[in-house]
């Protein structure tokens, strides 16, 4: 005889195969982000300097750090919060936070005098982000041949990446436009 289906039938929505054969469902809410895991890392630039956040001076810069300073680790041990996303994106969505003294600061970008500025603000990174957010960056491979080097694209301004720029003796963390087909070493970050 025929098998009678129970009332709990499972409705399956049509699935599309995206680029790289990523599966995604049509019914999910667009661009919702949900925190999946957190990595604890230091960020190094191409000169092997560590990114250090100094909230009291309102600055983040790459510096030469001694082993001793690294042990105390003020403002240089980052939490990289990785988010799951409902839409396939150009890279993994991540947010950055850092502990300084007993406070937590998160990285965000703000427009100031027509320029995008990287800021660190006191507070925690949210577990869920319903839509766009100025704290989200897309983690991408720097080049296909190096698995430990990445670049981080600002989610709200495509083509803008975290980078450093020399300012006197400082190597300040900035957002910088990537010119087409250019390999810009100032954007290279090793975790």
C-alpha positions in Angstrom: 0.0 0.0 0.0 0.9 3.7 -0.2 3.0 5.2 2.6 1.0 7.9 4.3 3.0 11.1 4.8 2.8 12.5 8.3 1.5 16.1 8.8 5.1 17.1 9.4 6.1 17.3 5.8 9.4 19.0 5.2 9.2 21.8 2.7 12.3 22.2 0.7 12.9 25.5 -1.0 14.7 25.7 -4.4 18.4 25.8 -4.1 20.8 27.7 -6.4 24.4 26.8 -7.0 26.4 29.9 -6.7 30.0 30.5 -7.8 32.4 27.9 -6.4 29.4 25.6 -6.0 28.2 27.3 -2.8 24.7 26.2 -1.9 22.3 28.9 -0.8 18.6 28.9 -0.1 16.2 31.5 -1.5 14.2 31.9 1.7 16.8 33.1 4.1 17.0 36.7 5.3 19.5 38.7 3.3 22.9 39.5 4.8 22.1 38.4 8.4 25.4 37.6 10.2 25.7 35.3 13.2 28.9 34.9 15.2 30.3 31.4 14.6 33.8 31.3 16.2 36.5 33.6 17.6 40.2 33.3 16.8 42.8 34.8 19.1 45.7 36.2 17.0 48.3 39.0 16.7 48.3 40.9 13.4 51.6 41.3 11.7 52.5 43.5 8.7 55.0 42.8 5.9 57.8 44.1 8.2 56.8 41.6 10.9 55.7 44.4 13.2 52.6 43.9 15.4 49.5 46.0 15.3 49.1 47.7 18.7 46.0 49.7 19.7 46.4 52.6 22.1 42.9 53.9 22.9 44.3 56.6 25.2 46.1 58.1 22.1 43.2 57.2 19.8 45.7 55.4 17.5 46.5 51.9 16.1 49.9 51.4 14.5 52.3 48.6 13.6 55.3 48.6 16.0 58.4 46.6 16.7 57.5 44.7 19.8 59.9 42.9 22.2 59.1 39.4 23.5 58.6 40.9 26.9 56.1 43.5 25.7 54.3 40.8 23.8 53.9 38.7 27.0 52.2 41.6 28.7 50.3 42.0 25.4 48.5 45.2 26.0 46.5 46.2 22.9 48.0 43.6 20.6 46.2 40.4 21.2 43.2 40.5 18.9 40.0 38.5 18.9 38.9 37.9 15.3 35.2 37.2 15.4 34.1 35.1 12.4 30.5 35.3 11.3 28.3 32.8 9.5 26.4 34.5 6.7 23.2 33.6 4.9 24.5 35.0 1.6 27.7 33.9 -0.1 30.1 36.8 0.1 33.5 37.8 -1.1 35.4 36.4 1.8 34.6 35.5 5.4 32.9 38.3 7.4 35.0 39.1 10.5 35.0 41.8 13.2 38.0 42.7 15.4 38.2 43.4 19.1 41.1 43.9 21.5 41.6 44.0 25.2 43.5 47.0 26.7 43.8 47.0 30.5 40.4 45.5 31.5 38.4 47.1 28.7 37.3 45.6 25.4 37.5 47.8 22.2 36.1 46.9 18.8 37.3 48.1 15.4 35.0 50.1 13.2 35.2 52.6 10.3 33.7 56.1 10.3 33.6 58.9 7.7 35.3 62.0 8.9 35.9 65.1 6.8 35.1 63.0 3.7 37.7 60.4 4.6 37.2 56.9 6.0 39.0 56.5 9.4 39.6 53.3 11.4 38.5 53.7 15.0 38.5 51.6 18.1 35.5 52.1 20.4 34.9 50.7 23.8 32.3 47.9 23.8 31.7 44.3 22.7 31.2 42.9 19.3 27.5 41.8 18.8 26.7 38.1 18.4 24.3 38.8 15.6 24.2 41.6 13.0 20.9 41.9 11.1 22.3 43.7 8.1 25.2 46.0 7.1 27.7 47.0 9.8 30.7 49.3 10.0 32.5 46.7 12.1 32.5 44.0 9.4 35.5 43.2 7.1 35.9 40.5 4.6 38.9 38.3 5.1 40.5 37.3 1.8 43.7 35.6 0.8 46.4 38.1 0.1 47.8 35.9 -2.8 46.9 32.4 -3.7 50.3 31.1 -2.9 50.5 32.2 0.8 48.0 30.6 3.2 49.0 32.7 6.2 48.7 36.1 4.7 45.4 37.9 4.3 43.9 41.3 3.4 40.7 42.7 4.9 38.2 44.5 2.8 35.8 46.9 4.5 32.2 45.5 4.0 30.5 48.9 3.4 33.0 50.2 0.9 34.2 47.6 -1.5 37.7 48.0 -2.8 38.8 49.6 0.5 41.2 47.5 2.6 42.9 47.8 6.0 46.5 48.9 5.4 49.2 50.9 7.0 50.7 54.2 6.1 53.9 55.8 7.3 53.3 59.0 9.3 56.6 60.2 10.7 57.9 57.2 12.7 54.4 55.7 12.9 53.0 53.0 10.7 49.3 53.9 11.2 46.4 51.6 10.5 44.2 53.1 7.8 41.7 52.2 5.1 43.1 52.3 1.6 41.7 51.9 -1.9 43.1 48.9 -3.8 43.9 49.9 -7.3 42.8 47.3 -9.9 45.2 44.3 -10.3 47.7 45.9 -7.9 49.5 43.8 -5.2 49.8 46.3 -2.3 52.1 45.0 0.4 50.8 47.6 3.0 47.6 45.6 3.0 49.3 42.3 3.8 48.5 41.0 7.3 49.7 37.7 8.7 47.8 36.1 11.5 
